[in-house]
Amino acid sequence: MNSTKIKILTSIWLLSFNLIKLFAQEEKFVNDFIVRLENSQKYLNLVAEMMPKEKYDYKVTPESLSFAENLMHIGYALDWHSQSLLGGREARTWQTDTIYKTHNKNKKEMLVVINNTFEKAIVLLNDFDTAQLDDKLDYFGLDRSKRQIFMLLADHITHHRGQMLVHLRLNGLVPPRYVLYQ
């Protein structure tokens, strides 16, 4: 075999090896995110369970979301980010959606909705094609990759859960101890 053929075969082998490493890193990113999402679900459940049902309508200020509205907003956004932006399903319309509205739902029913939403997101993400991570989407007029959507989703959950922690404190409750890596 001449040296040119050896160089070509070596180059192909190195390229293949690097591509395999890259795909493994992408899989790790998604798998790490799923673990984070599962931990976030557990912590959100602790927070939601701690608030007495009679305080679910509590608002810090008249214009802010109630404790229950924050909880259901997390569910709606989780559904939209995962199922629609990452999964390609047509988005729900907030104005006509009834699944994530607090009206006519008690605490237990809201917890069922939020947990079902987390479980569906986790199932979808377990099957997510990592080759799509760099695909671009319109995110409120901004050009964002699906990888960024993963991070935006985590940030959004944390933001609204943080508001729910304030609701607990203002009602004289000590929030559950923070759980690392979520």
C-alpha positions, 0 to 999 in steps of 0.5 A: 500500500502506498503512502498516499493511501495510508494517509487517506485511510488514516485521515478517514479513521481520525475523522470517524473517531472524532465524529464518534467522540462528538456524538457521544458528547452531544448524547451526554449533554441531553442525558445530563439535561434529563437528569437535571429535569428529573431533579427539577421536577422533584424539587418543584413537587416539594415546593408545590406540596408545601404550599397549603391548598388555600394559599394557591391563589396567593399573589405577592402583588396584584399584577403578579402571578399567583402561586398556582399560576406560576406552577401552571405557567411552568407546565405550559412553558415546559410543554411548549419548549419540549413538545413544540420547539424541540419536538415539532408539535404544533404549539398550544394557544395560551388564550384557548388552552384549558390544560394549563389554566388554574380555573376549576383545578385544585392543588392535586389536579395541578400536580397531576398536570405538572407531573404528566408534563414533566414525564412527557418531556422526559420521554421526548428528550430520551428520544431526541435526535442530537443531530438537531441540537444546532438546528435554528428556531425563531424564539420570540424574534431571536435566532436560537438553536435547539441546544439553547432551547434546552438551556432556556427551558431550564432557566425558565423553570428556575425563574418561576420556581424562584417566584414560588419560593418567595410566595412560601416565605411571604406565607411564613413557610420555610422552603424545602432545602435547595437540591443541588444540580437541578 
